[in-house]
Amino acid sequence: MHPRFQTAFAQLAENLQSALAPVLADTHFPAMLSAEQVATLKQATGLDEDALAFALLPLAAACARADLSHFNVGAIARGVSGAWYFGGNMEFLGATMQQTVHAEQSTISHAWLRGEKALQAITVNYTPCGHCRQFMNELNSGLQLRINLPGREPHTLGDYLPDAFGPKDLEIKTLLMDEQNHGFALTGDELAQSAIAAANNSHAPYSQAPSGVALECRDGRIFTGSYAENAAFNPTLPPLQGALNLLSLNGYDYPDIQRAILAEKGDAPLIQWDATAATLKALGCSAIDRVLLA
């Protein structure tokens, strides 16, 4: 079991501990549960889906990297596939506040980058801030997305974001988590091709500036992140954050990063290079390359 889970695991009910122990045994547990694993946990504990998600929230919060605030927020996204995805807030010492990843962004991008097609519900241990409510409004599940908070009845995103402004107001038809491919040819080595594939998956309807990041760990594992824009612009999630989120959720740490590649258009109206390089250097990675999409 990864050390980050030990304290939270010890506080779980005994039947949940017994059912989860084999799942968490892998140090690189991917911070997600398949539909079959969720069904097994429900049967072992007698909990319904909402109660089980609340019971698992301490494990999601343990995934947070709150190096600045020391305030862990955990979230669990439930996909239409039946799989569940953990998420936690991420802060980066030496970078800027703008590089921060909120827990809701973490769990949503986690699901999206693993190929989930839509979300049914999100369970969070603290009320989503306005930034996160706006980020969620970019999803193809729309304002009907169910949000579960401790001690409250479930409500939809529409309840938490009245008079919402979103992609439909700008006549955007392809929403976050819809399938899309920008069609850039995969060239270069495996890491470069992974970055280009991530850029092809980007949600960039406002700037038309797709981008992707690929991170190679010292053991050869590669994690990728795709750019995810938002109608309100500021809640946009850069591709590096998506990749760092997956890396961290899988039990890796920043010193494990051996090499990084950013794929983007050289003539795009928005350029990720400076912010990507600065954040990676703050995390101790200096082997950073850039491939231009054409």
N, C-alpha and C positions, 0 to 999 in steps of 0.2 A: 504493500500500500504506500502511495506517495505520502510523505510526512505531512503535507498540508491538510490531509483529510483526517488525521488521527484524532484530534481534539473533537471535531464535529461528529465523527463516527462513534466515539465513546458515549456521546449524549443521545444517540438514537435508541429507540425501543429494541429490546433483545431480538424479537422476531425479524425486525427490519435489518438489524446487524447480521443475523445469520444468513438471510437471503442475499444481502449485498456483499458479504465478505469475499466470495469467489469473483465477483465482478470487479471489485476494487483491488484485488491482489496484484494486478499488473501495475507497475510503477508508471507506465504510460497509458493507464486507463484514459480513453478519449473523451471523458466528460460528457458522454451521451449514453442513452439507453435505447436499445432496439425495442420495437413493439413487443417482441416476445419477452424481453427482459422486464418490461413494464407489466405485462400480464402476470409473469411469475411473481413479481413483488406484490402486486395486488392480491394474488391468491395467498401468498405467505402471510400477509399482514391483515387481510380483511378490509383494507382501506379502499375507498373509491378513488377515482383519479385526482379529484381536487385535494382530498386529504393526503394522498400519497405525495403529491407535488409539494404541499406545505411541509411534509415530514422531511423531504429531501432538500429543502431550501438551504439548511446549514451547510450541506456539501457544496452546493453551488456558490454560496458566499465564501467558502474556503478557497475557491478558485480565484478570488479577487486579488489584484496586485495593487493595493492601495498604499503605495510607498510614500505618498505625500500626505493624504488625509487620514490614513489609518482607519478608514471607515469602510467596511466591507459591505457591498451590496451584491446580493445573489439573485439570479433570475433563471427560470426554466421555461423554455419554449416548447410547446407541444405541436408537432407537425401533423399534417393530414395523413402522413404515412403511418402514424402511430408511434414514431420515434420521439424521444425527448432529448433536448439539448441544454446543457448547463451554460451559464454565462456569469461573469463577474466584472466589476469595474476594473479598469487598468489605468494607472498613472505612471509617468515616466520621469524620473528624476534627471535633471539636466536638460530636459526638453521644455516645451511650452505647454500651458494649460490647454491650448487648442488641440494638442495631440491626444488628450484623454479619451478613453473609451468608456461609455456608460454601460452599466450592466445589461440594460435592455438592448443596446447596440451589440453587445458581446453575444448575447444568446441568439439574437436574430441573425447576425452575420454568421455565427456558428452553424445555424440550421441551413442558411442559404448556401454557404460555401461547401456544405456536405451534400448539396443537391436536393434539399427539401423544396417542395413545390409551393407550399402555402402553410400558414399557421392557423391552428384552431384557438389557442389560448396562450397567455403568458402569465406566469406566477412570479411575483416579485416580493421581496421582504420589506421594501419601503415604497411609498407612493412615487410613481414615475414623475420626474420633473417635466417641465414644459418642453425642453429640448428632446426628451425621449418620446413624449407624446407626438411631437411633430415628426420625429424619425419613423415612428410606427405608422403614421398616416401615409407613408410612401408604399406600404406593403399592398400586395394584391388582395389580402384579406380585408382591407379597408377599415371603415369605422365599425364594422361588426366584430372585429377581433375582441375576444373576451379577456379581461384583465382581472386576475385574482390577487387580492391583497389580504394579509392576515387580519382577522377580526372584522371583515366587511363582507357583504354580499358581493358576488361577482357583478361587474359592470362592463359595458362595452367601451371600446376606445371612443366611440361617439359621445358617450356620457362624460368622459374625461376631457374631451376636446370639442366642446360645442362651437358651432359656427366655424368649422374647420376650413383651413385653406390647404389645398394639396394638389397633386399632379393633375387631377381631373379639371381643376380650374384653369390649368394651362394647356388643356387638351392633349395631355400625355396619355397614350393608350397602353404602352408597355410599362408595367409596374414592377417594383422590387419583388423578386422571387419568380417573376415570369421568365420563361426560358428565352434566351437570346444569345446570338453569336455574331460578333462584329466582323468575323471572317478574315482576320489577319493570318497570314501563312506562318506556320510554326517553323522557325529556323534556329540554327545554333545548337548548343549542347542541351542536355536534359533540363538544366536549370533555366536557361533562356527560353526554351520551349514552354516550360511550366509558367513562366511569367507572362508570355504571350497568350497562352490559353486562359490565364486569369484575366487578362485585359479583354479578351474576347467575351468574357462573361460579365463585363462591367455593366452597371446601370448608370448611364451618363446621358440622359435625354436633354439636359439643360445646357451643358457645355459642349456636347459631342466630343469629349476629350477622354476616351477610355484609357484605363491604365491598370496594370497588374504588378504585383510584387511576388517574387519567389525567394524563400529563405532556405538555404541548405545547412543542415546541422552536421556536426562532426561525425555522426554515425551514418550519414548519407540520407537521412530522412529529409524530405522537402515539404515545406508548408507554403501555401499560396494565399494571396488576398486579392480580391477584386474591388474596384472603386464603386462606391454606392452613393449616388447623389440624392439630394433632397430638394423638394420644391421651395423650401425656405432657405436653401443654400447652407446656412451654418451647421445644421445637424448632419451634413454630409460626412461619410466615413471614408477616409483615405485608404488606398489599397494596403499600405504597410500595416495599418492597424488591424486589418482583417487577417493578415498573415501572422502577426505577432500574437493575436488573440488565439488562433488555432494552435500555434506553437506552445503557448503557455497552458492552454486547456489540456493539451496532450502530455503535460508533465515535463516539458523541456524548459530550460531557462535561457536567458539572453546570452550568457557565455557559450552556450552550445552552438550559436550561430557561427558558421564558418565563412559563408559567402552569401551575398544578396544581389539580386538583379531586379531592376525596375524596367518595365516595358511601357512606353508611352509614345505618343506622336510628338515629333520635334517641333511641329508648327501649331500645336494645340493652343487654344486660348487660355488654358490652365495647365501649369507645369508642376509635377509632383517632385521633381528631382531634388531641389534644395531642401525642402522639408523632410523628405525621405532620408537623404544623406545625413542631415543634421541629427535626426532622431536616432538613426542607427549608430552614429558615432557616439552619441551620448550613452548608448547602451553597450558600447565597447566593440562594435563591429566596424571595421574600416575597409574591408574587402567588398566594395559596393560597385556594381557595374550598371550600365544603362544600355538597353537595346531600343532602337527607334522603330516604331511600327510604320509599315508602309503598305 
